[in-house]
Amino acid sequence: MFGSSIKLDKALLARVKRYADLAGYSSVEEFVTHALEKELAQLEEADSEEEIKKKLKGLGYIS
């Protein structure tokens, strides 16, 4: 790992911790890494930048 850190608000962090525990992850970091890799894999399937933008809009990341 690169030693980076990301700040999450307390309510979101509590939710992440809960689901990481329920899913059997060894840490919040492991859960977040897996979730991000899964989302990025979906975006990487796109054939063009325009298709990526459409996917991001569909997921609610951009408007």
Rosetta constraint file for C-alpha pairs under 8 A:
AtomPair CA 8 CA 12 HARMONIC 6.31 0.50
AtomPair CA 8 CA 13 HARMONIC 5.86 0.50
AtomPair CA 9 CA 13 HARMONIC 6.17 0.50
AtomPair CA 10 CA 14 HARMONIC 6.12 0.50
AtomPair CA 11 CA 15 HARMONIC 6.42 0.50
AtomPair CA 12 CA 16 HARMONIC 6.16 0.50
AtomPair CA 13 CA 17 HARMONIC 6.06 0.50
AtomPair CA 14 CA 18 HARMONIC 6.18 0.50
AtomPair CA 15 CA 19 HARMONIC 6.32 0.50
AtomPair CA 16 CA 20 HARMONIC 5.95 0.50
AtomPair CA 16 CA 28 HARMONIC 6.76 0.50
AtomPair CA 16 CA 31 HARMONIC 7.89 0.50
AtomPair CA 16 CA 32 HARMONIC 7.83 0.50
AtomPair CA 17 CA 21 HARMONIC 6.12 0.50
AtomPair CA 17 CA 27 HARMONIC 8.00 0.50
AtomPair CA 17 CA 28 HARMONIC 5.79 0.50
AtomPair CA 18 CA 22 HARMONIC 6.21 0.50
AtomPair CA 19 CA 23 HARMONIC 5.92 0.50
AtomPair CA 20 CA 24 HARMONIC 6.19 0.50
AtomPair CA 20 CA 25 HARMONIC 5.19 0.50
AtomPair CA 20 CA 26 HARMONIC 7.68 0.50
AtomPair CA 20 CA 27 HARMONIC 6.82 0.50
AtomPair CA 20 CA 28 HARMONIC 5.90 0.50
AtomPair CA 20 CA 31 HARMONIC 5.56 0.50
AtomPair CA 21 CA 25 HARMONIC 5.95 0.50
AtomPair CA 21 CA 26 HARMONIC 7.60 0.50
AtomPair CA 21 CA 27 HARMONIC 7.79 0.50
AtomPair CA 25 CA 30 HARMONIC 6.33 0.50
AtomPair CA 25 CA 31 HARMONIC 5.92 0.50
AtomPair CA 26 CA 30 HARMONIC 6.60 0.50
AtomPair CA 26 CA 31 HARMONIC 7.96 0.50
AtomPair CA 27 CA 31 HARMONIC 6.51 0.50
AtomPair CA 28 CA 32 HARMONIC 6.12 0.50
AtomPair CA 29 CA 33 HARMONIC 5.96 0.50
AtomPair CA 30 CA 34 HARMONIC 6.19 0.50
AtomPair CA 31 CA 35 HARMONIC 6.16 0.50
AtomPair CA 32 CA 36 HARMONIC 6.07 0.50
AtomPair CA 33 CA 37 HARMONIC 6.07 0.50
AtomPair CA 34 CA 38 HARMONIC 6.14 0.50
AtomPair CA 35 CA 39 HARMONIC 6.34 0.50
AtomPair CA 36 CA 40 HARMONIC 6.03 0.50
AtomPair CA 37 CA 41 HARMONIC 6.02 0.50
AtomPair CA 38 CA 42 HARMONIC 6.60 0.50
AtomPair CA 39 CA 43 HARMONIC 6.59 0.50
AtomPair CA 40 CA 44 HARMONIC 6.03 0.50
AtomPair CA 41 CA 45 HARMONIC 6.50 0.50
AtomPair CA 42 CA 46 HARMONIC 7.61 0.50
AtomPair CA 43 CA 52 HARMONIC 5.93 0.50
AtomPair CA 43 CA 55 HARMONIC 6.87 0.50
AtomPair CA 43 CA 56 HARMONIC 7.80 0.50
AtomPair CA 44 CA 52 HARMONIC 7.79 0.50
AtomPair CA 46 CA 51 HARMONIC 5.69 0.50
AtomPair CA 46 CA 52 HARMONIC 5.67 0.50
AtomPair CA 47 CA 51 HARMONIC 6.55 0.50
AtomPair CA 47 CA 52 HARMONIC 7.80 0.50
AtomPair CA 48 CA 52 HARMONIC 6.39 0.50
AtomPair CA 49 CA 53 HARMONIC 6.29 0.50
AtomPair CA 50 CA 54 HARMONIC 6.31 0.50
AtomPair CA 51 CA 55 HARMONIC 6.22 0.50
AtomPair CA 52 CA 56 HARMONIC 6.16 0.50
AtomPair CA 53 CA 57 HARMONIC 6.14 0.50
AtomPair CA 53 CA 62 HARMONIC 7.89 0.50
AtomPair CA 54 CA 58 HARMONIC 6.10 0.50
AtomPair CA 55 CA 59 HARMONIC 6.15 0.50
AtomPair CA 56 CA 60 HARMONIC 6.21 0.50
AtomPair CA 56 CA 61 HARMONIC 5.22 0.50
AtomPair CA 56 CA 62 HARMONIC 5.89 0.50
AtomPair CA 57 CA 61 HARMONIC 5.78 0.50
AtomPair CA 57 CA 62 HARMONIC 4.93 0.50
AtomPair CA 57 CA 63 HARMONIC 5.68 0.50
